[in-house]
Amino acid sequence: MTSVDEHRARVRALISDHWHPAPERVLLGAALGRILAADVTTPIDLPPFDNSQMDGYAVRADASSGALRVTGHIAAGDGIAAFEGGAVAIMTGAPLPRGADAVVPIEAVSDAGEFAPVGSEIRLREPVAAGTFVRAHGSDLVAGTVLLASGTRLGPPQLGALAAAGVIEVSVLTRPRVLIVSTGAELAAAGTPLAPGKIYDANSTSLAAAVTEAGAVALAATVDSDDPGHLRFALDSAGPVDLVITSGGVSVGAHEVVRDALEPLGLTFGAVAMQPGGPQGLGVATIAGRPTPVLAFPGNPVSVLVSFELFLRPLLRGPRPVQWAPLAISVDSPPAKHQVRRGRLDADGRVELVGGPSSHLIAAYAGSQALVHLPVGVARAEAGDLVELWRIDD
């Protein structure tokens, strides 16, 4: 029986041997979730000029106490003016006038928070130091330095930083095209009457969502047959893809359509020491005329998602956030297998298990916040024992 770590290494090697993403240029508005293919340097200083951190008065630190005449008024968006002495009313984000080097908050001058008119006089209670409440030119980043490194996933903060630097397009890695094929004669399409012995196909929907959320392009299909020829036809008809994921038909029963169709083509199948998701397959098949990696997951819906989380998601998007927390209750686990349970954190930060260990409990999975790991060698974990969690509620 293969360990989880061994199978994970095999999946990583399979994907890395066959998927070599090329760079492409995209506009910033289409770059959310994409991976940078090259470093991005900032073309300008950030911020591009000294500006006020708050509403107040721009002053010179060496002449910033006692009575000062109000000599001007500067709003955000105004040009950079010369400092004419005294105190200049200045708004948050407005450029500091040349010659001023500090800002006095409006609250330190007026209890009512009102600006004095130009030409009138204000009184400062005490001097301020140079640089007080000033966002210094280039204090975030200097022009020509790396703003974001190659390999960075572009989320809202990263896109905001690029926009602030005036960048309008970036070079990102092409997204892998992933064909998802849910198999089994028992499958029925949502929206159709459910005949006796049939179940609705959950796997094509959940896997497509998981693949999309991880940054790939999902193409989903259902093969509601145990005829290996039907599966091979579905694969041949799909067109070029970077990866195929199948669900179902990988065990040792009499109607294992994925195994029957793909084992003769070179895929290997076997048991991984995990629960759920023990039966697994992987290898390379020729699809649309080119060698294509294939991951064959089990058919039960929780097994499918757990397999995706353990073996593929880390390659597409990186590891899940990990934390450790105490169990709320004791739990048994098969010591020869890595058991993955589903759970939630209670108000005291303890892990409450949601549902049992069975691989069909998709509603319990949907109500969970985390995957709870009970590694090989653990036959029982007691209430209060720390367990490893992967948060899945991001």
Disulfide bonds with the S-S distance in Angstrom:
none
